[in-house]
Amino acid sequence: MKKNILKVFIINIMILSLLAYILGLTDSAFRQVYPSENMFFYLVNSIQYFVLWVLPYWWLIIMGGALSLTLLYYILRKIKL
């Protein structure tokens, strides 16, 4: 059961990080700081923006959200069983 909860926690972190990455691409600061016409450089710049600007501000929210969703999963599993 503990392995299953850890797996759910990691999946939640990945989903919330992906959501933050996608929302970071819509940010106007990303388009102003890292402009690019080439798709490869756009991808590299988007990852750089995510690591250097989005994650430092959103890591606590991502971890808290993943923890909350994992706790909700655990409670629902207990009720179901």
C-alpha positions in Angstrom: 0.0 0.0 0.0 2.9 2.4 0.8 4.4 1.8 -2.6 1.1 2.6 -4.2 0.7 5.9 -2.3 4.3 7.0 -3.2 3.5 6.2 -6.9 0.3 8.3 -6.7 2.3 11.2 -5.0 4.9 11.2 -7.8 2.2 11.1 -10.5 0.5 14.0 -8.9 3.7 16.0 -8.8 4.3 15.2 -12.5 0.7 16.3 -13.4 0.8 19.5 -11.4 4.3 20.3 -12.8 3.1 19.8 -16.3 0.1 22.0 -15.6 2.5 24.7 -14.3 4.7 24.3 -17.3 1.8 24.7 -19.7 0.5 27.7 -17.8 4.0 29.2 -17.8 4.0 29.1 -21.6 1.0 31.4 -21.7 2.8 34.0 -19.5 3.6 37.2 -21.3 6.9 37.4 -19.4 8.1 34.2 -21.1 7.4 35.7 -24.6 9.2 38.9 -23.6 12.3 37.4 -21.9 12.8 34.4 -24.2 11.6 35.2 -27.7 12.4 32.7 -30.4 11.3 31.8 -33.9 13.0 28.4 -34.0 11.0 25.6 -32.4 14.1 23.9 -30.9 15.2 27.1 -29.2 11.6 27.8 -28.2 11.5 24.4 -26.4 14.9 25.0 -24.7 13.9 28.5 -23.7 10.5 27.2 -22.3 12.3 24.6 -20.2 14.8 27.2 -19.0 12.0 29.6 -18.1 10.2 26.8 -16.3 13.2 25.8 -14.2 14.5 29.4 -13.5 11.2 31.3 -13.1 8.2 29.1 -12.6 9.5 26.4 -10.3 11.1 28.7 -7.7 7.7 30.4 -7.2 5.4 27.4 -7.6 7.2 24.5 -6.0 5.5 24.9 -2.7 2.1 25.0 -4.4 2.9 22.0 -6.5 4.1 20.0 -3.5 1.1 21.0 -1.4 -1.3 20.2 -4.2 0.3 16.8 -4.7 0.2 16.1 -1.0 -3.5 17.1 -0.8 -4.4 15.0 -3.8 -2.5 12.0 -2.4 -4.2 12.4 0.9 -7.6 12.6 -0.8 -6.7 9.4 -2.8 -5.7 7.7 0.5 -9.0 8.7 2.2 -11.1 7.6 -0.7 -9.3 4.2 -0.8 -9.9 3.7 2.9 -13.6 4.5 2.5 -13.9 2.2 -0.5 -12.3 -0.7 1.2 
